[in-house]
């Protein structure tokens, strides 16, 4: 992804005699190895359009992959479940409504801030609460799938 953006930026700069960033801050990649953290990171990403007032609910954003996961729409690129047990908090077909409700409930501000910071690290690790200085604990979305 980075190479594509760099190439595109160089072409535009050359054609328009420009300099500087085109795409804002750089993208981040974070290794998420805990299933609970994975579910909350997914929720954080799916909630971004709602937070930016681009959609009323997570499933309403037209460019989201979420409707394809719920089986509501078809996407040309198949969406697969994550490996290594990271999907244990993701819903099975009989849990979609519960999962949808959970996704549409915002994180508390301290949780969202901690997730945002953790996603910028090479390995996803939650920081401490800014006020209490205690480690932030994210509750699992719902009971483990069996």
JOPEFEN-V977607 format. One record per residue. N is the residue number from 1. RES is the residue in three letters. PHI is phi in whole degrees, 0 to 359 (* if undefined). OMEGA is omega in whole degrees, -180 to 180 (none if undefined). Layout:
[[N/RES/PHI/OMEGA] [N/RES/PHI/OMEGA]]
//
This chain:
[[1/UNK/*/-180] [2/UNK/300/-180] [3/UNK/296/178] [4/UNK/298/-179] [5/UNK/295/179] [6/UNK/296/180] [7/UNK/298/179] [8/UNK/299/179] [9/UNK/297/180] [10/UNK/298/179] [11/UNK/297/179] [12/UNK/297/178] [13/UNK/297/-179] [14/UNK/294/-178] [15/UNK/291/-173] [16/UNK/251/-179] [17/UNK/49/-180] [18/UNK/247/171] [19/UNK/211/178] [20/UNK/100/-179] [21/UNK/287/174] [22/UNK/255/-169] [23/UNK/250/179] [24/UNK/73/-177] [25/UNK/291/-179] [26/UNK/289/178] [27/UNK/282/-179] [28/UNK/238/173] [29/UNK/231/-177] [30/UNK/225/177] [31/UNK/280/179] [32/UNK/250/-175] [33/UNK/248/180] [34/UNK/252/-178] [35/UNK/301/179] [36/UNK/293/177] [37/UNK/297/179] [38/UNK/300/180] [39/UNK/299/-179] [40/UNK/288/176] [41/UNK/294/177] [42/UNK/298/178] [43/UNK/300/-180] [44/UNK/300/-179] [45/UNK/292/180] [46/UNK/294/-180] [47/UNK/276/-178] [48/UNK/305/178] [49/UNK/297/178] [50/UNK/291/179] [51/UNK/298/180] [52/UNK/274/-180] [53/UNK/62/176] [54/UNK/267/179] [55/UNK/206/178] [56/UNK/280/-179] [57/UNK/221/-176] [58/UNK/301/-178] [59/UNK/282/-179] [60/UNK/272/-178] [61/UNK/291/-171] [62/UNK/293/-177] [63/UNK/257/-178] [64/UNK/278/173] [65/UNK/273/-176] [66/UNK/302/179] [67/UNK/301/178] [68/UNK/288/177] [69/UNK/293/178] [70/UNK/282/180] [71/UNK/82/-179] [72/UNK/278/-179] [73/UNK/220/178] [74/UNK/256/172] [75/UNK/239/-177] [76/UNK/292/179] [77/UNK/263/-176] [78/UNK/294/176] [79/UNK/259/-179] [80/UNK/248/178] [81/UNK/287/179] [82/UNK/291/-179] [83/UNK/267/172] [84/UNK/62/176] [85/UNK/78/-180] [86/UNK/291/-177] [87/UNK/268/-174] [88/UNK/293/176] [89/UNK/260/178] [90/UNK/272/-170] [91/UNK/282/164] [92/UNK/267/-172] [93/UNK/303/-180] [94/UNK/278/-179] [95/UNK/246/-175] [96/UNK/300/-178] [97/UNK/296/178] [98/UNK/298/179] [99/UNK/294/179] [100/UNK/299/177] [101/UNK/298/179] [102/UNK/297/179] [103/UNK/297/-177] [104/UNK/278/175] [105/UNK/269/-176] [106/UNK/296/170] [107/UNK/292/170] [108/UNK/293/-173] [109/UNK/302/179] [110/UNK/294/178] [111/UNK/295/-180] [112/UNK/299/179] [113/UNK/296/180] [114/UNK/296/179] [115/UNK/294/178] [116/UNK/302/179] [117/UNK/294/-179] [118/UNK/295/180] [119/UNK/290/178] [120/UNK/269/179] [121/UNK/268/178] [122/UNK/299/175] [123/UNK/239/-176] [124/UNK/297/176] [125/UNK/220/179] [126/UNK/283/177] [127/UNK/274/179] [128/UNK/272/176] [129/UNK/301/-177] [130/UNK/294/-178] [131/UNK/267/-174] [132/UNK/271/-177] [133/UNK/62/175] [134/UNK/259/-180] [135/UNK/299/179] [136/UNK/283/179] [137/UNK/247/178] [138/UNK/263/178] [139/UNK/288/176] [140/UNK/300/-177] [141/UNK/300/176] [142/UNK/191/-175] [143/UNK/305/178] [144/UNK/300/175] [145/UNK/290/178] [146/UNK/248/none]]
//
